[in-house]
Amino acid sequence: MDKSDWPDSVKHFIPDPEHVNALPMPLRQYIHDLETRCNPAGDVPPIACLRENVQALTVMIDSTRNELQEVCTVWRGRHNST
């Protein structure tokens, strides 16, 4: 989507509470209603955050596992040669 002909205020819009609350009432109400219908329990943001945390922890676990395997290999090499 080419945004070059859009006004700067639209190109740089950030959907945070401050910007949304600055919108005219009909737009604010529309966004509020849309959020309510799409996320009635309000659990989408926490689930997204948890998903990111799981991904980051998985990377950390894999990295730690690889480091541990390297340490074990070195340790075995030192203790098996005696």
LINMO-V399924 format. One record per residue. N is the residue number from 1. RES is the residue in three letters. SS is DSSP state (alpha for helix, beta for strand, coil for the rest). Layout:
<<N,RES,SS> <N,RES,SS>>
This chain:
<<1,MET,coil> <2,ASP,coil> <3,LYS,coil> <4,SER,coil> <5,ASP,coil> <6,TRP,coil> <7,PRO,coil> <8,ASP,alpha> <9,SER,alpha> <10,VAL,alpha> <11,LYS,alpha> <12,HIS,coil> <13,PHE,coil> <14,ILE,coil> <15,PRO,coil> <16,ASP,coil> <17,PRO,alpha> <18,GLU,alpha> <19,HIS,alpha> <20,VAL,alpha> <21,ASN,alpha> <22,ALA,coil> <23,LEU,coil> <24,PRO,coil> <25,MET,alpha> <26,PRO,alpha> <27,LEU,alpha> <28,ARG,alpha> <29,GLN,alpha> <30,TYR,alpha> <31,ILE,alpha> <32,HIS,alpha> <33,ASP,alpha> <34,LEU,alpha> <35,GLU,alpha> <36,THR,alpha> <37,ARG,alpha> <38,CYS,alpha> <39,ASN,coil> <40,PRO,coil> <41,ALA,coil> <42,GLY,coil> <43,ASP,coil> <44,VAL,alpha> <45,PRO,alpha> <46,PRO,alpha> <47,ILE,alpha> <48,ALA,alpha> <49,CYS,alpha> <50,LEU,alpha> <51,ARG,alpha> <52,GLU,alpha> <53,ASN,alpha> <54,VAL,alpha> <55,GLN,alpha> <56,ALA,alpha> <57,LEU,alpha> <58,THR,alpha> <59,VAL,alpha> <60,MET,alpha> <61,ILE,alpha> <62,ASP,alpha> <63,SER,alpha> <64,THR,alpha> <65,ARG,alpha> <66,ASN,alpha> <67,GLU,alpha> <68,LEU,alpha> <69,GLN,alpha> <70,GLU,alpha> <71,VAL,alpha> <72,CYS,alpha> <73,THR,alpha> <74,VAL,alpha> <75,TRP,alpha> <76,ARG,alpha> <77,GLY,alpha> <78,ARG,alpha> <79,HIS,alpha> <80,ASN,alpha> <81,SER,coil> <82,THR,coil>>
